[in-house]
C-alpha cells in the first residue's frame, strides 16, 4: 500500500491516436455499453466531459467523475498498485513526496513503463505527480472530495498550451472510464470508442469560435 504516492496518466495516448485518421465527433450521447467487443473490451458512446480553464500562462484540462463510495476507497483505487493495475497499470518503488516511482501502462501496446515523480500527496484528497518518458514531461493532479457518501474525482492536467488537446483529451476520458468500469466490475471500454470520435470536441476547446 502507498505511504504517499500515486500514478495516473495517459500521455501514451499519443502513440495510439497519431496512427488514426480523425473523424468528426458525432455529438453528445449518454454513456452506454455496446454489445460489440473489440480487443476484449466494449465499445462505449458517451459525452465528453473535459473542460479547458485558463491557468496563469497556460491552461488546465479538467475531467471529473463521481462515485457512490467514500473518498478513502476511491483514493485507494488511484494509489494502491494492485488497484491501479485494474484500469491503468501497476507501479513499483518507494512512494513518497519528492521520490520517483515506476509506473506500467498495462493497457498499451508493449505495456511500457514510465517514471512518475510524486510532487505532493495529501491522502485522501490530493495527489500531484510529474511524469516523464520519451514523449516529454506532464504535470498532473488528482483532487478528491466527498459529500454525503458521494466522492468527486477531478483529474487536472496542467498544460503550457492547448496544443495536442484533440489527442490528449480522449485519452483521459478513456482512462477515467476504465477506472469507473473497474470499480463497478463492468467490461472495460475500448479506446476506439474515444478516438477519433471525441477529437473534434477537444479541438473545439482548444480553438473556441474557430
Secondary structure, DSSP 4 states (H G I P E B T S, - for coil): --SS------TTHHHHHTTS-----------EEEEEEETTEEEEE-----EEEEETTEEEEEEEEEESS-HHHHHHHHHSHHHHTTTT--EES---TT-EEEEE-TTSGGG-EEEEEEEEEETTTEEEEEEEETTEEEEEEEEEEEETTEEEEEEEEEESS-TTHHHHHHHHHHHHHHHHHHHTTPPPB-GGGTTTTTHHHHHHHHTTT-
